[in-house]
Amino acid sequence: MISRDLVGVLYNSQRADAKGLAWKIVSDLNLGNDALVSGVEELEKIDANDWVGKVHLFITVGGDGTILRASHMAARNGVAILGVNLGQLGFLTELRAEEAMEKIPAYLDGEVWIEERNMIEARVFAKNRDAPQIVYEALNEVAMGRREVAGLSMIGVTVDGEPLTTYRADAVIVSTATGSTGYALSAGGPILHPQSEDILITPVAPHLDKSWTLVLPKSTRVEVSFLSQQPGALAIDGFIDIPIEYGDTVKIVKGESVARFMRGNPPSHYYAELVRKLGLDPWEM
């Protein structure tokens, strides 16, 4: 059971319906005047002292993108997430918008379990610098590639200190099991169970026959280097965009934080949801 005094609500501020539903949740659940209610994009602008230790659960209203934004701050501070889906697939969300008001009270009253998902940590090193410029954690993926539309990028990959290959591709994705249903899936990668601790390396539109995905154990250290002269970009979970240049390197390992999700259905329900969200027919012959 979780006290309503410990619940915050985050929403996709680009959608009026998300904001409207967020405030309806606050009102109908009597979360109180002091409840944290914010567009997820503005969360990092709020003084952490105003909510860290005072919020144990974020109810997010939007889609997977809203959860990805929320997860960075939530995981770092031990806050669980209950996702309400207004998006398309919603692999990370738990409830559909039309059922949220009916079912959320049961989740708050304790008829739930907490699912934990691994994150990865990315340390960005500029050329000829020993100290990292930036350190990020990602729930889905870290993707390195070209900034311009035309042309392929040269991207070198090293695994546990051993050179793997140099890709000529649009991008290279390093992802978690959670991210296996994101950008990596669209690039032809496999789907991993969300409890898997493996790390994936997936090239995007590679030149010649290097389209395979590499599945690596959680202890793996991956280094991805940008080897093209044209401007490049590093994308973290699809919403953090960092310019990179020739010789910049990103070192990626399993993160220390875990993302925590409030679930009401049994773990096996994941397969039914996967079938539904991917539009598969389990009985098709």
FENUR-V807487 format. One record per residue. N is the residue number from 1. RES is the residue in one small letter. PHI is phi in radians with two decimals (999 if undefined). Layout:
BEGIN
N/RES/PHI ; N/RES/PHI
END
This chain:
BEGIN
1/m/999 ; 2/i/-2.18 ; 3/s/-1.15 ; 4/r/-1.13 ; 5/d/-1.25 ; 6/l/-1.90 ; 7/v/-1.91 ; 8/g/-2.01 ; 9/v/-2.20 ; 10/l/-2.06 ; 11/y/-2.45 ; 12/n/-1.29 ; 13/s/-1.27 ; 14/q/-1.44 ; 15/r/-2.16 ; 16/a/-1.12 ; 17/d/-1.18 ; 18/a/-1.19 ; 19/k/-1.12 ; 20/g/-1.08 ; 21/l/-1.18 ; 22/a/-1.05 ; 23/w/-1.25 ; 24/k/-1.17 ; 25/i/-1.06 ; 26/v/-1.04 ; 27/s/-1.20 ; 28/d/-1.23 ; 29/l/-1.61 ; 30/n/0.93 ; 31/l/-1.26 ; 32/g/1.70 ; 33/n/-1.23 ; 34/d/-1.63 ; 35/a/-1.12 ; 36/l/-1.34 ; 37/v/-2.29 ; 38/s/-2.74 ; 39/g/-1.12 ; 40/v/-1.10 ; 41/e/-1.15 ; 42/e/-1.69 ; 43/l/-1.03 ; 44/e/-1.22 ; 45/k/-1.46 ; 46/i/-1.46 ; 47/d/-1.02 ; 48/a/-1.03 ; 49/n/-1.11 ; 50/d/-1.36 ; 51/w/-2.45 ; 52/v/-1.10 ; 53/g/1.52 ; 54/k/-1.85 ; 55/v/-2.08 ; 56/h/-1.88 ; 57/l/-2.53 ; 58/f/-1.79 ; 59/i/-1.60 ; 60/t/-1.81 ; 61/v/-2.13 ; 62/g/2.83 ; 63/g/-2.51 ; 64/d/-1.12 ; 65/g/-1.08 ; 66/t/-1.12 ; 67/i/-1.14 ; 68/l/-1.05 ; 69/r/-1.12 ; 70/a/-1.18 ; 71/s/-1.11 ; 72/h/-1.08 ; 73/m/-1.34 ; 74/a/-1.16 ; 75/a/-1.09 ; 76/r/-1.09 ; 77/n/-2.05 ; 78/g/1.20 ; 79/v/-1.75 ; 80/a/-1.40 ; 81/i/-2.23 ; 82/l/-2.08 ; 83/g/-1.67 ; 84/v/-1.87 ; 85/n/-1.63 ; 86/l/-2.03 ; 87/g/-1.61 ; 88/q/-1.59 ; 89/l/-1.40 ; 90/g/1.18 ; 91/f/-1.13 ; 92/l/-1.67 ; 93/t/-1.33 ; 94/e/-1.91 ; 95/l/-2.16 ; 96/r/-1.40 ; 97/a/-1.00 ; 98/e/-1.24 ; 99/e/-1.90 ; 100/a/-1.05 ; 101/m/-1.13 ; 102/e/-1.31 ; 103/k/-1.71 ; 104/i/-0.99 ; 105/p/-0.97 ; 106/a/-1.13 ; 107/y/-1.14 ; 108/l/-1.23 ; 109/d/-1.50 ; 110/g/1.88 ; 111/e/-1.49 ; 112/v/-2.56 ; 113/w/-2.42 ; 114/i/-1.89 ; 115/e/-1.66 ; 116/e/-1.91 ; 117/r/-2.22 ; 118/n/-1.17 ; 119/m/-2.12 ; 120/i/-2.04 ; 121/e/-1.94 ; 122/a/-2.06 ; 123/r/-1.93 ; 124/v/-1.71 ; 125/f/-1.98 ; 126/a/-1.25 ; 127/k/-0.95 ; 128/n/1.14 ; 129/r/-2.17 ; 130/d/-1.50 ; 131/a/-1.69 ; 132/p/-1.19 ; 133/q/-1.29 ; 134/i/-2.45 ; 135/v/-2.23 ; 136/y/-2.28 ; 137/e/-1.93 ; 138/a/-2.31 ; 139/l/-1.51 ; 140/n/-1.67 ; 141/e/-2.82 ; 142/v/-2.08 ; 143/a/-2.19 ; 144/m/-2.00 ; 145/g/-3.00 ; 146/r/-1.30 ; 147/r/-1.60 ; 148/e/-1.46 ; 149/v/-1.23 ; 150/a/-1.49 ; 151/g/1.55 ; 152/l/-1.61 ; 153/s/-1.84 ; 154/m/-1.69 ; 155/i/-2.29 ; 156/g/-1.57 ; 157/v/-2.21 ; 158/t/-2.14 ; 159/v/-2.11 ; 160/d/0.88 ; 161/g/1.48 ; 162/e/-1.82 ; 163/p/-1.06 ; 164/l/-1.63 ; 165/t/-2.98 ; 166/t/-2.02 ; 167/y/-1.53 ; 168/r/-1.84 ; 169/a/-2.72 ; 170/d/-1.15 ; 171/a/-2.91 ; 172/v/-2.22 ; 173/i/-1.90 ; 174/v/-1.97 ; 175/s/-2.32 ; 176/t/-1.54 ; 177/a/-1.07 ; 178/t/-1.06 ; 179/g/-1.25 ; 180/s/-1.16 ; 181/t/-1.76 ; 182/g/-1.87 ; 183/y/-1.00 ; 184/a/-1.10 ; 185/l/-1.14 ; 186/s/-1.17 ; 187/a/-1.59 ; 188/g/1.64 ; 189/g/-1.34 ; 190/p/-1.38 ; 191/i/-1.69 ; 192/l/-1.78 ; 193/h/-1.10 ; 194/p/-1.06 ; 195/q/-1.46 ; 196/s/-1.13 ; 197/e/-1.81 ; 198/d/-1.24 ; 199/i/-2.04 ; 200/l/-1.89 ; 201/i/-2.06 ; 202/t/-2.29 ; 203/p/-1.39 ; 204/v/-1.90 ; 205/a/0.85 ; 206/p/-1.30 ; 207/h/-1.34 ; 208/l/1.12 ; 209/d/-1.76 ; 210/k/-2.21 ; 211/s/-1.55 ; 212/w/-1.25 ; 213/t/-1.74 ; 214/l/-1.78 ; 215/v/-1.83 ; 216/l/-2.15 ; 217/p/-1.24 ; 218/k/-1.10 ; 219/s/-1.40 ; 220/t/-1.19 ; 221/r/-1.89 ; 222/v/-1.92 ; 223/e/-2.10 ; 224/v/-2.13 ; 225/s/-2.06 ; 226/f/-1.58 ; 227/l/-2.05 ; 228/s/-1.84 ; 229/q/-1.41 ; 230/q/-1.30 ; 231/p/-1.04 ; 232/g/-2.13 ; 233/a/-2.54 ; 234/l/-2.06 ; 235/a/-1.92 ; 236/i/-1.93 ; 237/d/0.95 ; 238/g/1.38 ; 239/f/-2.28 ; 240/i/-1.83 ; 241/d/-2.15 ; 242/i/-2.07 ; 243/p/-1.15 ; 244/i/-2.33 ; 245/e/-2.30 ; 246/y/-0.92 ; 247/g/1.58 ; 248/d/-1.22 ; 249/t/-2.25 ; 250/v/-2.09 ; 251/k/-1.78 ; 252/i/-2.16 ; 253/v/-2.42 ; 254/k/-1.05 ; 255/g/-1.36 ; 256/e/-1.42 ; 257/s/-1.48 ; 258/v/-2.21 ; 259/a/-1.50 ; 260/r/-2.05 ; 261/f/-2.13 ; 262/m/-1.42 ; 263/r/-2.17 ; 264/g/-1.88 ; 265/n/-1.53 ; 266/p/-1.14 ; 267/p/-0.94 ; 268/s/-1.16 ; 269/h/-1.11 ; 270/y/-0.94 ; 271/y/-1.21 ; 272/a/-1.10 ; 273/e/-1.20 ; 274/l/-1.09 ; 275/v/-1.05 ; 276/r/-1.16 ; 277/k/-1.27 ; 278/l/-1.59 ; 279/g/1.22 ; 280/l/-1.54 ; 281/d/-1.95 ; 282/p/-1.15 ; 283/w/-1.89 ; 284/e/-1.24 ; 285/m/-1.90
END
